[in-house]
Amino acid sequence: MISVSALSIYPVKSLGGVELQSVRLDRFGFAGDRRWMVVNEDRRFLSQRELAQMALIAAELTEEGLRLGSGGQSLSVPRPQASAPQLRVQVWEDSVSARDAGSEAADWLSELLGRRCQLVY
C-alpha cells in the first residue's frame, strides 16, 4: 500500500520548499514546482551542491510571481512579461528557454549568495 506523508514544491530550483496540503497538476507536473531557477554568469543552473546557503532562502508563490526571503530580508519578484529578455539556460545537460526576472532579483540573490547570478523563469 502506498501512502503520501507530505507534499512539497520548490518554486525555485534548489531554494527552500513549500509544504502543501494538496497539489494541482499541470502539464509539467506539480503546479508551481521548479518554474524559477538561479543561474550563474554562464547561464548554468546553481544548486545547493555548490552553494549550500541556497537552502536558507525561502521562496513563496504569489499571485504576481514570487516572494523570496532570507534572514529578515525579502523581495517580491513579478513573473516576467512576455517582452522580458529570453535566454538559453543550462539545466544538467539540457538547454531550455527562460525569461530574465530582472536586475533587482539578480542583485538581491548575488548579494546573499556571494557570487554573480540571476533569477530566470
Biopython code that builds the backbone (N, CA, C, O; Angstrom):
import numpy as np
from Bio.PDB.StructureBuilder import StructureBuilder

atoms = [
    (1, "MET", "N", (0.835, -1.178, 0.000)),
    (1, "MET", "CA", (0.000, 0.000, 0.000)),
    (1, "MET", "C", (0.878, 1.239, 0.000)),
    (1, "MET", "O", (1.864, 1.312, 0.733)),
    (2, "ILE", "N", (0.519, 2.202, -0.818)),
    (2, "ILE", "CA", (1.272, 3.446, -0.926)),
    (2, "ILE", "C", (0.539, 4.527, -0.146)),
    (2, "ILE", "O", (-0.684, 4.643, -0.219)),
    (3, "SER", "N", (1.313, 5.326, 0.609)),
    (3, "SER", "CA", (0.710, 6.468, 1.292)),
    (3, "SER", "C", (1.618, 7.677, 1.112)),
    (3, "SER", "O", (2.840, 7.551, 1.028)),
    (4, "VAL", "N", (1.000, 8.839, 1.054)),
    (4, "VAL", "CA", (1.735, 10.089, 0.911)),
    (4, "VAL", "C", (1.825, 10.723, 2.294)),
    (4, "VAL", "O", (0.803, 11.004, 2.922)),
    (5, "SER", "N", (3.048, 10.947, 2.767)),
    (5, "SER", "CA", (3.214, 11.522, 4.103)),
    (5, "SER", "C", (3.401, 13.033, 4.063)),
    (5, "SER", "O", (3.187, 13.705, 5.071)),
    (6, "ALA", "N", (3.800, 13.583, 2.903)),
    (6, "ALA", "CA", (3.985, 15.026, 2.783)),
    (6, "ALA", "C", (3.994, 15.413, 1.306)),
    (6, "ALA", "O", (4.413, 14.636, 0.448)),
    (7, "LEU", "N", (3.527, 16.623, 1.027)),
    (7, "LEU", "CA", (3.580, 17.194, -0.316)),
    (7, "LEU", "C", (4.348, 18.496, -0.242)),
    (7, "LEU", "O", (4.030, 19.359, 0.577)),
    (8, "SER", "N", (5.342, 18.647, -1.075)),
    (8, "SER", "CA", (6.128, 19.877, -1.118)),
    (8, "SER", "C", (6.399, 20.253, -2.559)),
    (8, "SER", "O", (6.506, 19.395, -3.435)),
    (9, "ILE", "N", (6.507, 21.553, -2.790)),
    (9, "ILE", "CA", (7.003, 22.047, -4.068)),
    (9, "ILE", "C", (8.180, 22.960, -3.777)),
    (9, "ILE", "O", (8.340, 23.466, -2.667)),
    (10, "TYR", "N", (8.987, 23.156, -4.785)),
    (10, "TYR", "CA", (10.144, 24.035, -4.713)),
    (10, "TYR", "C", (9.991, 25.052, -5.843)),
    (10, "TYR", "O", (10.430, 24.800, -6.965)),
    (11, "PRO", "N", (9.362, 26.218, -5.550)),
    (11, "PRO", "CA", (9.107, 27.189, -6.609)),
    (11, "PRO", "C", (10.367, 27.579, -7.390)),
    (11, "PRO", "O", (10.314, 27.781, -8.603)),
    (12, "VAL", "N", (11.508, 27.685, -6.679)),
    (12, "VAL", "CA", (12.788, 27.990, -7.318)),
    (12, "VAL", "C", (13.692, 26.791, -7.117)),
    (12, "VAL", "O", (13.951, 26.386, -5.984)),
    (13, "LYS", "N", (14.169, 26.226, -8.204)),
    (13, "LYS", "CA", (15.049, 25.061, -8.116)),
    (13, "LYS", "C", (16.190, 25.342, -7.143)),
    (13, "LYS", "O", (16.901, 26.337, -7.283)),
    (14, "SER", "N", (16.361, 24.466, -6.161)),
    (14, "SER", "CA", (17.436, 24.492, -5.164)),
    (14, "SER", "C", (17.271, 25.519, -4.039)),
    (14, "SER", "O", (18.162, 25.649, -3.200)),
    (15, "LEU", "N", (16.152, 26.251, -4.003)),
    (15, "LEU", "CA", (15.887, 27.096, -2.841)),
    (15, "LEU", "C", (14.942, 26.333, -1.919)),
    (15, "LEU", "O", (14.577, 25.192, -2.205)),
    (16, "GLY", "N", (14.549, 26.957, -0.822)),
    (16, "GLY", "CA", (13.686, 26.304, 0.144)),
    (16, "GLY", "C", (12.347, 25.887, -0.453)),
    (16, "GLY", "O", (11.869, 26.481, -1.420)),
    (17, "GLY", "N", (11.752, 24.858, 0.141)),
    (17, "GLY", "CA", (10.487, 24.328, -0.348)),
    (17, "GLY", "C", (9.287, 24.856, 0.417)),
    (17, "GLY", "O", (9.420, 25.526, 1.441)),
    (18, "VAL", "N", (8.115, 24.536, -0.106)),
    (18, "VAL", "CA", (6.843, 24.926, 0.484)),
    (18, "VAL", "C", (6.022, 23.655, 0.679)),
    (18, "VAL", "O", (5.782, 22.913, -0.274)),
    (19, "GLU", "N", (5.593, 23.406, 1.921)),
    (19, "GLU", "CA", (4.738, 22.244, 2.182)),
    (19, "GLU", "C", (3.301, 22.582, 1.840)),
    (19, "GLU", "O", (2.832, 23.687, 2.111)),
    (20, "LEU", "N", (2.602, 21.625, 1.242)),
    (20, "LEU", "CA", (1.225, 21.809, 0.812)),
    (20, "LEU", "C", (0.328, 20.737, 1.403)),
    (20, "LEU", "O", (0.782, 19.637, 1.718)),
    (21, "GLN", "N", (-0.944, 21.063, 1.548)),
    (21, "GLN", "CA", (-1.941, 20.072, 1.961)),
    (21, "GLN", "C", (-2.506, 19.343, 0.759)),
    (21, "GLN", "O", (-2.919, 18.188, 0.856)),
    (22, "SER", "N", (-2.521, 20.031, -0.381)),
    (22, "SER", "CA", (-2.980, 19.425, -1.633)),
    (22, "SER", "C", (-2.177, 20.053, -2.756)),
    (22, "SER", "O", (-1.527, 21.082, -2.569)),
    (23, "VAL", "N", (-2.225, 19.440, -3.899)),
    (23, "VAL", "CA", (-1.440, 19.935, -5.026)),
    (23, "VAL", "C", (-2.261, 19.815, -6.307)),
    (23, "VAL", "O", (-3.017, 18.862, -6.498)),
    (24, "ARG", "N", (-2.091, 20.803, -7.174)),
    (24, "ARG", "CA", (-2.686, 20.749, -8.505)),
    (24, "ARG", "C", (-1.625, 20.253, -9.479)),
    (24, "ARG", "O", (-0.433, 20.490, -9.281)),
    (25, "LEU", "N", (-2.051, 19.584, -10.501)),
    (25, "LEU", "CA", (-1.144, 19.124, -11.546)),
    (25, "LEU", "C", (-1.369, 19.953, -12.800)),
    (25, "LEU", "O", (-2.495, 20.344, -13.107)),
    (26, "ASP", "N", (-0.289, 20.215, -13.518)),
    (26, "ASP", "CA", (-0.398, 20.827, -14.836)),
    (26, "ASP", "C", (0.446, 19.993, -15.795)),
    (26, "ASP", "O", (0.900, 18.909, -15.431)),
    (27, "ARG", "N", (0.656, 20.472, -16.989)),
    (27, "ARG", "CA", (1.366, 19.650, -17.985)),
    (27, "ARG", "C", (2.829, 19.383, -17.630)),
    (27, "ARG", "O", (3.468, 18.530, -18.246)),
    (28, "PHE", "N", (3.365, 20.107, -16.638)),
    (28, "PHE", "CA", (4.756, 19.907, -16.225)),
    (28, "PHE", "C", (4.891, 19.103, -14.933)),
    (28, "PHE", "O", (6.009, 18.801, -14.516)),
    (29, "GLY", "N", (3.778, 18.750, -14.292)),
    (29, "GLY", "CA", (3.816, 18.048, -13.008)),
    (29, "GLY", "C", (3.100, 18.863, -11.949)),
    (29, "GLY", "O", (2.039, 19.426, -12.221)),
    (30, "PHE", "N", (3.662, 18.941, -10.733)),
    (30, "PHE", "CA", (3.059, 19.742, -9.675)),
    (30, "PHE", "C", (3.065, 21.214, -10.102)),
    (30, "PHE", "O", (4.109, 21.752, -10.469)),
    (31, "ALA", "N", (1.917, 21.850, -10.053)),
    (31, "ALA", "CA", (1.807, 23.263, -10.451)),
    (31, "ALA", "C", (2.717, 24.125, -9.581)),
    (31, "ALA", "O", (2.697, 24.018, -8.355)),
    (32, "GLY", "N", (3.512, 24.976, -10.217)),
    (32, "GLY", "CA", (4.393, 25.886, -9.500)),
    (32, "GLY", "C", (5.719, 25.307, -9.057)),
    (32, "GLY", "O", (6.527, 26.021, -8.463)),
    (33, "ASP", "N", (5.969, 24.043, -9.324)),
    (33, "ASP", "CA", (7.197, 23.391, -8.866)),
    (33, "ASP", "C", (8.346, 23.633, -9.839)),
    (33, "ASP", "O", (8.269, 23.261, -11.009)),
    (34, "ARG", "N", (9.403, 24.255, -9.348)),
    (34, "ARG", "CA", (10.645, 24.485, -10.093)),
    (34, "ARG", "C", (10.431, 25.214, -11.419)),
    (34, "ARG", "O", (11.012, 24.849, -12.441)),
    (35, "ARG", "N", (9.605, 26.233, -11.388)),
    (35, "ARG", "CA", (9.388, 27.047, -12.585)),
    (35, "ARG", "C", (10.407, 28.179, -12.667)),
    (35, "ARG", "O", (10.606, 28.770, -13.728)),
    (36, "TRP", "N", (11.050, 28.477, -11.542)),
    (36, "TRP", "CA", (12.076, 29.515, -11.462)),
    (36, "TRP", "C", (13.423, 28.844, -11.194)),
    (36, "TRP", "O", (13.479, 27.731, -10.672)),
    (37, "MET", "N", (14.510, 29.533, -11.558)),
    (37, "MET", "CA", (15.828, 28.945, -11.356)),
    (37, "MET", "C", (16.870, 30.061, -11.214)),
    (37, "MET", "O", (16.746, 31.126, -11.819)),
    (38, "VAL", "N", (17.890, 29.794, -10.408)),
    (38, "VAL", "CA", (19.020, 30.711, -10.261)),
    (38, "VAL", "C", (20.144, 30.171, -11.144)),
    (38, "VAL", "O", (20.500, 28.995, -11.068)),
    (39, "VAL", "N", (20.696, 31.053, -11.985)),
    (39, "VAL", "CA", (21.768, 30.643, -12.893)),
    (39, "VAL", "C", (23.000, 31.520, -12.664)),
    (39, "VAL", "O", (22.900, 32.646, -12.177)),
    (40, "ASN", "N", (24.154, 30.980, -13.023)),
    (40, "ASN", "CA", (25.403, 31.736, -12.888)),
    (40, "ASN", "C", (25.631, 32.600, -14.130)),
    (40, "ASN", "O", (24.761, 32.698, -14.995)),
    (41, "GLU", "N", (26.785, 33.211, -14.206)),
    (41, "GLU", "CA", (27.087, 34.098, -15.341)),
    (41, "GLU", "C", (27.153, 33.357, -16.671)),
    (41, "GLU", "O", (26.993, 33.960, -17.732)),
    (42, "ASP", "N", (27.389, 32.052, -16.609)),
    (42, "ASP", "CA", (27.409, 31.235, -17.828)),
    (42, "ASP", "C", (26.015, 30.703, -18.161)),
    (42, "ASP", "O", (25.839, 29.916, -19.091)),
    (43, "ARG", "N", (25.024, 31.152, -17.376)),
    (43, "ARG", "CA", (23.628, 30.742, -17.523)),
    (43, "ARG", "C", (23.417, 29.249, -17.263)),
    (43, "ARG", "O", (22.535, 28.614, -17.839)),
    (44, "ARG", "N", (24.245, 28.722, -16.387)),
    (44, "ARG", "CA", (24.097, 27.336, -15.942)),
    (44, "ARG", "C", (23.480, 27.364, -14.542)),
    (44, "ARG", "O", (23.846, 28.196, -13.713)),
    (45, "PHE", "N", (22.537, 26.446, -14.285)),
    (45, "PHE", "CA", (21.831, 26.459, -13.010)),
    (45, "PHE", "C", (22.782, 26.277, -11.831)),
    (45, "PHE", "O", (23.796, 25.584, -11.925)),
    (46, "LEU", "N", (22.429, 26.911, -10.733)),
    (46, "LEU", "CA", (23.167, 26.761, -9.479)),
    (46, "LEU", "C", (22.351, 25.868, -8.558)),
    (46, "LEU", "O", (21.121, 25.888, -8.588)),
    (47, "SER", "N", (23.044, 25.083, -7.738)),
    (47, "SER", "CA", (22.327, 24.193, -6.825)),
    (47, "SER", "C", (22.970, 24.223, -5.443)),
    (47, "SER", "O", (24.053, 24.775, -5.247)),
    (48, "GLN", "N", (22.270, 23.615, -4.499)),
    (48, "GLN", "CA", (22.790, 23.506, -3.132)),
    (48, "GLN", "C", (24.056, 22.663, -3.082)),
    (48, "GLN", "O", (24.808, 22.754, -2.112)),
    (49, "ARG", "N", (24.308, 21.862, -4.079)),
    (49, "ARG", "CA", (25.556, 21.086, -4.112)),
    (49, "ARG", "C", (26.761, 22.021, -4.135)),
    (49, "ARG", "O", (27.794, 21.739, -3.528)),
    (50, "GLU", "N", (26.610, 23.154, -4.853)),
    (50, "GLU", "CA", (27.679, 24.147, -4.942)),
    (50, "GLU", "C", (27.566, 25.210, -3.853)),
    (50, "GLU", "O", (28.568, 25.643, -3.283)),
    (51, "LEU", "N", (26.332, 25.621, -3.574)),
    (51, "LEU", "CA", (26.073, 26.735, -2.652)),
    (51, "LEU", "C", (25.038, 26.308, -1.619)),
    (51, "LEU", "O", (23.840, 26.523, -1.804)),
    (52, "ALA", "N", (25.503, 25.707, -0.540)),
    (52, "ALA", "CA", (24.595, 25.192, 0.488)),
    (52, "ALA", "C", (23.680, 26.275, 1.055)),
    (52, "ALA", "O", (22.571, 25.972, 1.496)),
    (53, "GLN", "N", (24.129, 27.536, 1.050)),
    (53, "GLN", "CA", (23.316, 28.620, 1.603)),
    (53, "GLN", "C", (22.035, 28.854, 0.808)),
    (53, "GLN", "O", (21.151, 29.571, 1.278)),
    (54, "MET", "N", (21.911, 28.275, -0.373)),
    (54, "MET", "CA", (20.665, 28.404, -1.139)),
    (54, "MET", "C", (19.486, 27.818, -0.356)),
    (54, "MET", "O", (18.355, 28.278, -0.508)),
    (55, "ALA", "N", (19.744, 26.811, 0.476)),
    (55, "ALA", "CA", (18.681, 26.181, 1.264)),
    (55, "ALA", "C", (18.072, 27.133, 2.278)),
    (55, "ALA", "O", (16.969, 26.889, 2.769)),
    (56, "LEU", "N", (18.770, 28.213, 2.600)),
    (56, "LEU", "CA", (18.290, 29.172, 3.590)),
    (56, "LEU", "C", (17.426, 30.276, 2.986)),
    (56, "LEU", "O", (16.928, 31.140, 3.709)),
    (57, "ILE", "N", (17.249, 30.252, 1.680)),
    (57, "ILE", "CA", (16.420, 31.250, 1.010)),
    (57, "ILE", "C", (15.044, 30.641, 0.767)),
    (57, "ILE", "O", (14.907, 29.639, 0.065)),
    (58, "ALA", "N", (14.031, 31.264, 1.359)),
    (58, "ALA", "CA", (12.651, 30.793, 1.188)),
    (58, "ALA", "C", (12.078, 31.362, -0.103)),
    (58, "ALA", "O", (12.403, 32.482, -0.498)),
    (59, "ALA", "N", (11.237, 30.593, -0.743)),
    (59, "ALA", "CA", (10.562, 31.031, -1.962)),
    (59, "ALA", "C", (9.083, 30.699, -1.827)),
    (59, "ALA", "O", (8.714, 29.562, -1.535)),
    (60, "GLU", "N", (8.258, 31.688, -2.040)),
    (60, "GLU", "CA", (6.815, 31.517, -1.908)),
    (60, "GLU", "C", (6.136, 32.061, -3.163)),
    (60, "GLU", "O", (6.433, 33.174, -3.595)),
    (61, "LEU", "N", (5.238, 31.291, -3.741)),
    (61, "LEU", "CA", (4.492, 31.756, -4.906)),
    (61, "LEU", "C", (3.467, 32.793, -4.485)),
    (61, "LEU", "O", (2.839, 32.669, -3.433)),
    (62, "THR", "N", (3.302, 33.815, -5.311)),
    (62, "THR", "CA", (2.285, 34.850, -5.100)),
    (62, "THR", "C", (1.462, 34.964, -6.377)),
    (62, "THR", "O", (1.804, 34.373, -7.401)),
    (63, "GLU", "N", (0.383, 35.722, -6.310)),
    (63, "GLU", "CA", (-0.440, 35.954, -7.500)),
    (63, "GLU", "C", (0.377, 36.586, -8.625)),
    (63, "GLU", "O", (0.192, 36.260, -9.797)),
    (64, "GLU", "N", (1.288, 37.499, -8.255)),
    (64, "GLU", "CA", (2.078, 38.233, -9.240)),
    (64, "GLU", "C", (3.335, 37.501, -9.674)),
    (64, "GLU", "O", (3.883, 37.796, -10.736)),
    (65, "GLY", "N", (3.805, 36.550, -8.871)),
    (65, "GLY", "CA", (5.046, 35.860, -9.191)),
    (65, "GLY", "C", (5.610, 35.117, -8.015)),
    (65, "GLY", "O", (5.237, 33.975, -7.749)),
    (66, "LEU", "N", (6.530, 35.778, -7.293)),
    (66, "LEU", "CA", (7.317, 35.084, -6.292)),
    (66, "LEU", "C", (7.736, 36.043, -5.186)),
    (66, "LEU", "O", (7.955, 37.227, -5.443)),
    (67, "ARG", "N", (7.849, 35.539, -3.951)),
    (67, "ARG", "CA", (8.439, 36.303, -2.853)),
    (67, "ARG", "C", (9.617, 35.477, -2.335)),
    (67, "ARG", "O", (9.464, 34.307, -1.983)),
    (68, "LEU", "N", (10.777, 36.098, -2.296)),
    (68, "LEU", "CA", (11.981, 35.469, -1.760)),
    (68, "LEU", "C", (12.256, 36.048, -0.382)),
    (68, "LEU", "O", (11.963, 37.218, -0.137)),
    (69, "GLY", "N", (12.807, 35.257, 0.514)),
    (69, "GLY", "CA", (13.135, 35.745, 1.838)),
    (69, "GLY", "C", (14.320, 35.021, 2.442)),
    (69, "GLY", "O", (14.529, 33.829, 2.216)),
    (70, "SER", "N", (15.096, 35.774, 3.223)),
    (70, "SER", "CA", (16.243, 35.192, 3.926)),
    (70, "SER", "C", (16.714, 36.162, 4.993)),
    (70, "SER", "O", (16.924, 37.342, 4.712)),
    (71, "GLY", "N", (16.883, 35.671, 6.228)),
    (71, "GLY", "CA", (17.443, 36.483, 7.305)),
    (71, "GLY", "C", (16.721, 37.789, 7.550)),
    (71, "GLY", "O", (17.368, 38.802, 7.815)),
    (72, "GLY", "N", (15.404, 37.800, 7.471)),
    (72, "GLY", "CA", (14.641, 39.008, 7.710)),
    (72, "GLY", "C", (14.501, 39.926, 6.509)),
    (72, "GLY", "O", (13.775, 40.918, 6.570)),
    (73, "GLN", "N", (15.176, 39.611, 5.431)),
    (73, "GLN", "CA", (15.057, 40.385, 4.194)),
    (73, "GLN", "C", (14.092, 39.667, 3.258)),
    (73, "GLN", "O", (14.006, 38.439, 3.269)),
    (74, "SER", "N", (13.367, 40.436, 2.449)),
    (74, "SER", "CA", (12.510, 39.794, 1.458)),
    (74, "SER", "C", (12.456, 40.631, 0.197)),
    (74, "SER", "O", (12.777, 41.820, 0.199)),
    (75, "LEU", "N", (12.047, 39.989, -0.868)),
    (75, "LEU", "CA", (11.946, 40.641, -2.168)),
    (75, "LEU", "C", (10.791, 40.022, -2.925)),
    (75, "LEU", "O", (10.698, 38.800, -3.035)),
    (76, "SER", "N", (9.906, 40.863, -3.449)),
    (76, "SER", "CA", (8.839, 40.389, -4.334)),
    (76, "SER", "C", (9.329, 40.500, -5.764)),
    (76, "SER", "O", (9.872, 41.528, -6.170)),
    (77, "VAL", "N", (9.133, 39.437, -6.521)),
    (77, "VAL", "CA", (9.594, 39.385, -7.904)),
    (77, "VAL", "C", (8.396, 39.074, -8.797)),
    (77, "VAL", "O", (7.811, 37.996, -8.687)),
    (78, "PRO", "N", (8.025, 39.999, -9.676)),
    (78, "PRO", "CA", (6.918, 39.709, -10.576)),
    (78, "PRO", "C", (7.336, 38.678, -11.629)),
    (78, "PRO", "O", (8.498, 38.618, -12.033)),
    (79, "ARG", "N", (6.380, 37.884, -12.055)),
    (79, "ARG", "CA", (6.622, 36.933, -13.137)),
    (79, "ARG", "C", (7.005, 37.744, -14.376)),
    (79, "ARG", "O", (6.316, 38.708, -14.708)),
    (80, "PRO", "N", (8.074, 37.382, -15.056)),
    (80, "PRO", "CA", (8.498, 38.157, -16.232)),
    (80, "PRO", "C", (7.402, 38.213, -17.303)),
    (80, "PRO", "O", (6.699, 37.233, -17.550)),
    (81, "GLN", "N", (7.281, 39.376, -17.923)),
    (81, "GLN", "CA", (6.347, 39.570, -19.025)),
    (81, "GLN", "C", (6.884, 38.878, -20.275)),
    (81, "GLN", "O", (8.066, 38.545, -20.356)),
    (82, "ALA", "N", (6.019, 38.675, -21.222)),
    (82, "ALA", "CA", (6.424, 38.045, -22.487)),
    (82, "ALA", "C", (7.501, 38.868, -23.195)),
    (82, "ALA", "O", (8.251, 38.334, -24.012)),
    (83, "SER", "N", (7.580, 40.172, -22.883)),
    (83, "SER", "CA", (8.576, 41.045, -23.507)),
    (83, "SER", "C", (9.940, 40.986, -22.809)),
    (83, "SER", "O", (10.906, 41.566, -23.306)),
    (84, "ALA", "N", (10.035, 40.291, -21.661)),
    (84, "ALA", "CA", (11.316, 40.185, -20.940)),
    (84, "ALA", "C", (12.321, 39.416, -21.801)),
    (84, "ALA", "O", (11.943, 38.537, -22.575)),
    (85, "PRO", "N", (13.600, 39.757, -21.656)),
    (85, "PRO", "CA", (14.614, 39.050, -22.445)),
    (85, "PRO", "C", (14.519, 37.525, -22.276)),
    (85, "PRO", "O", (14.402, 37.010, -21.165)),
    (86, "GLN", "N", (14.572, 36.840, -23.391)),
    (86, "GLN", "CA", (14.548, 35.380, -23.372)),
    (86, "GLN", "C", (15.987, 34.879, -23.480)),
    (86, "GLN", "O", (16.766, 35.358, -24.304)),
    (87, "LEU", "N", (16.320, 33.909, -22.634)),
    (87, "LEU", "CA", (17.687, 33.385, -22.549)),
    (87, "LEU", "C", (17.685, 31.876, -22.756)),
    (87, "LEU", "O", (16.678, 31.207, -22.528)),
    (88, "ARG", "N", (18.810, 31.358, -23.185)),
    (88, "ARG", "CA", (19.020, 29.904, -23.188)),
    (88, "ARG", "C", (19.805, 29.605, -21.915)),
    (88, "ARG", "O", (20.881, 30.163, -21.697)),
    (89, "VAL", "N", (19.267, 28.724, -21.076)),
    (89, "VAL", "CA", (19.925, 28.364, -19.824)),
    (89, "VAL", "C", (20.146, 26.863, -19.784)),
    (89, "VAL", "O", (19.470, 26.102, -20.477)),
    (90, "GLN", "N", (21.093, 26.452, -18.972)),
    (90, "GLN", "CA", (21.517, 25.061, -18.906)),
    (90, "GLN", "C", (21.078, 24.433, -17.588)),
    (90, "GLN", "O", (21.391, 24.954, -16.518)),
    (91, "VAL", "N", (20.355, 23.315, -17.660)),
    (91, "VAL", "CA", (19.979, 22.500, -16.503)),
    (91, "VAL", "C", (20.531, 21.113, -16.782)),
    (91, "VAL", "O", (20.052, 20.413, -17.675)),
    (92, "TRP", "N", (21.534, 20.723, -16.019)),
    (92, "TRP", "CA", (22.256, 19.485, -16.300)),
    (92, "TRP", "C", (22.727, 19.521, -17.744)),
    (92, "TRP", "O", (23.509, 20.403, -18.098)),
    (93, "GLU", "N", (22.290, 18.611, -18.581)),
    (93, "GLU", "CA", (22.735, 18.593, -19.982)),
    (93, "GLU", "C", (21.708, 19.205, -20.925)),
    (93, "GLU", "O", (21.917, 19.222, -22.138)),
    (94, "ASP", "N", (20.605, 19.706, -20.388)),
    (94, "ASP", "CA", (19.546, 20.272, -21.216)),
    (94, "ASP", "C", (19.670, 21.778, -21.323)),
    (94, "ASP", "O", (19.983, 22.459, -20.347)),
    (95, "SER", "N", (19.425, 22.286, -22.508)),
    (95, "SER", "CA", (19.354, 23.722, -22.745)),
    (95, "SER", "C", (17.878, 24.068, -22.894)),
    (95, "SER", "O", (17.177, 23.488, -23.723)),
    (96, "VAL", "N", (17.414, 25.017, -22.085)),
    (96, "VAL", "CA", (15.999, 25.392, -22.118)),
    (96, "VAL", "C", (15.863, 26.908, -22.229)),
    (96, "VAL", "O", (16.787, 27.657, -21.915)),
    (97, "SER", "N", (14.706, 27.332, -22.677)),
    (97, "SER", "CA", (14.416, 28.745, -22.807)),
    (97, "SER", "C", (13.847, 29.267, -21.490)),
    (97, "SER", "O", (13.021, 28.605, -20.861)),
    (98, "ALA", "N", (14.290, 30.453, -21.075)),
    (98, "ALA", "CA", (13.811, 31.064, -19.832)),
    (98, "ALA", "C", (13.747, 32.577, -20.032)),
    (98, "ALA", "O", (14.357, 33.124, -20.951)),
    (99, "ARG", "N", (12.999, 33.238, -19.157)),
    (99, "ARG", "CA", (12.909, 34.695, -19.194)),
    (99, "ARG", "C", (13.623, 35.278, -17.973)),
    (99, "ARG", "O", (13.482, 34.779, -16.857)),
    (100, "ASP", "N", (14.382, 36.333, -18.205)),
    (100, "ASP", "CA", (15.107, 37.015, -17.142)),
    (100, "ASP", "C", (14.125, 37.683, -16.182)),
    (100, "ASP", "O", (13.195, 38.360, -16.621)),
    (101, "ALA", "N", (14.325, 37.498, -14.875)),
    (101, "ALA", "CA", (13.442, 38.081, -13.862)),
    (101, "ALA", "C", (13.892, 39.469, -13.414)),
    (101, "ALA", "O", (13.292, 40.042, -12.504)),
    (102, "GLY", "N", (14.926, 40.015, -14.028)),
    (102, "GLY", "CA", (15.307, 41.401, -13.762)),
    (102, "GLY", "C", (16.514, 41.591, -12.871)),
    (102, "GLY", "O", (16.953, 40.678, -12.172)),
    (103, "SER", "N", (17.040, 42.809, -12.917)),
    (103, "SER", "CA", (18.281, 43.125, -12.206)),
    (103, "SER", "C", (18.089, 43.205, -10.699)),
    (103, "SER", "O", (19.018, 42.887, -9.956)),
    (104, "GLU", "N", (16.926, 43.617, -10.220)),
    (104, "GLU", "CA", (16.714, 43.702, -8.772)),
    (104, "GLU", "C", (16.837, 42.320, -8.129)),
    (104, "GLU", "O", (17.489, 42.171, -7.095)),
    (105, "ALA", "N", (16.217, 41.320, -8.732)),
    (105, "ALA", "CA", (16.318, 39.945, -8.218)),
    (105, "ALA", "C", (17.751, 39.436, -8.335)),
    (105, "ALA", "O", (18.260, 38.785, -7.423)),
    (106, "ALA", "N", (18.402, 39.734, -9.460)),
    (106, "ALA", "CA", (19.788, 39.293, -9.658)),
    (106, "ALA", "C", (20.705, 39.897, -8.595)),
    (106, "ALA", "O", (21.533, 39.194, -8.016)),
    (107, "ASP", "N", (20.561, 41.184, -8.340)),
    (107, "ASP", "CA", (21.405, 41.852, -7.340)),
    (107, "ASP", "C", (21.144, 41.296, -5.941)),
    (107, "ASP", "O", (22.084, 41.052, -5.185)),
    (108, "TRP", "N", (19.876, 41.097, -5.595)),
    (108, "TRP", "CA", (19.491, 40.596, -4.274)),
    (108, "TRP", "C", (20.080, 39.208, -4.044)),
    (108, "TRP", "O", (20.679, 38.953, -2.999)),
    (109, "LEU", "N", (19.916, 38.320, -5.004)),
    (109, "LEU", "CA", (20.450, 36.957, -4.869)),
    (109, "LEU", "C", (21.974, 36.947, -4.892)),
    (109, "LEU", "O", (22.598, 36.200, -4.138)),
    (110, "SER", "N", (22.571, 37.759, -5.740)),
    (110, "SER", "CA", (24.037, 37.823, -5.817)),
    (110, "SER", "C", (24.639, 38.245, -4.487)),
    (110, "SER", "O", (25.656, 37.699, -4.059)),
    (111, "GLU", "N", (24.015, 39.215, -3.835)),
    (111, "GLU", "CA", (24.475, 39.675, -2.519)),
    (111, "GLU", "C", (24.387, 38.543, -1.491)),
    (111, "GLU", "O", (25.332, 38.312, -0.737)),
    (112, "LEU", "N", (23.260, 37.843, -1.463)),
    (112, "LEU", "CA", (23.079, 36.754, -0.494)),
    (112, "LEU", "C", (24.019, 35.580, -0.744)),
    (112, "LEU", "O", (24.543, 34.981, 0.194)),
    (113, "LEU", "N", (24.224, 35.263, -2.005)),
    (113, "LEU", "CA", (24.998, 34.067, -2.341)),
    (113, "LEU", "C", (26.486, 34.340, -2.531)),
    (113, "LEU", "O", (27.275, 33.404, -2.660)),
    (114, "GLY", "N", (26.875, 35.612, -2.549)),
    (114, "GLY", "CA", (28.297, 35.948, -2.653)),
    (114, "GLY", "C", (28.907, 35.674, -3.999)),
    (114, "GLY", "O", (30.121, 35.507, -4.110)),
    (115, "ARG", "N", (28.082, 35.623, -5.027)),
    (115, "ARG", "CA", (28.585, 35.458, -6.399)),
    (115, "ARG", "C", (27.539, 35.977, -7.357)),
    (115, "ARG", "O", (26.349, 35.995, -7.041)),
    (116, "ARG", "N", (27.979, 36.398, -8.520)),
    (116, "ARG", "CA", (27.067, 36.978, -9.501)),
    (116, "ARG", "C", (26.141, 35.880, -10.053)),
    (116, "ARG", "O", (26.595, 34.824, -10.493)),
    (117, "CYS", "N", (24.848, 36.158, -10.016)),
    (117, "CYS", "CA", (23.870, 35.211, -10.533)),
    (117, "CYS", "C", (22.623, 35.974, -10.954)),
    (117, "CYS", "O", (22.520, 37.180, -10.733)),
    (118, "GLN", "N", (21.688, 35.276, -11.553)),
    (118, "GLN", "CA", (20.431, 35.887, -11.918)),
    (118, "GLN", "C", (19.303, 34.875, -11.770)),
    (118, "GLN", "O", (19.518, 33.663, -11.786)),
    (119, "LEU", "N", (18.095, 35.410, -11.627)),
    (119, "LEU", "CA", (16.898, 34.600, -11.494)),
    (119, "LEU", "C", (16.193, 34.563, -12.842)),
    (119, "LEU", "O", (16.029, 35.593, -13.496)),
    (120, "VAL", "N", (15.780, 33.373, -13.248)),
    (120, "VAL", "CA", (15.044, 33.216, -14.506)),
    (120, "VAL", "C", (13.769, 32.439, -14.260)),
    (120, "VAL", "O", (13.649, 31.708, -13.277)),
    (121, "TYR", "N", (12.817, 32.606, -15.167)),
    (121, "TYR", "CA", (11.534, 31.923, -15.086)),
    (121, "TYR", "C", (11.327, 31.093, -16.326)),
    (121, "TYR", "O", (10.298, 30.430, -16.461)),
]
sb = StructureBuilder()
sb.init_structure("model")
sb.init_model(0)
sb.init_chain("A")
sb.init_seg("    ")
for serial, (resi, resn, name, xyz) in enumerate(atoms, 1):
    if name == "N":
        sb.init_residue(resn, " ", resi, " ")
    sb.init_atom(name, np.array(xyz, "f"), 0.0, 1.0, " ", f" {name:<3s}", serial, name[0])
structure = sb.get_structure()
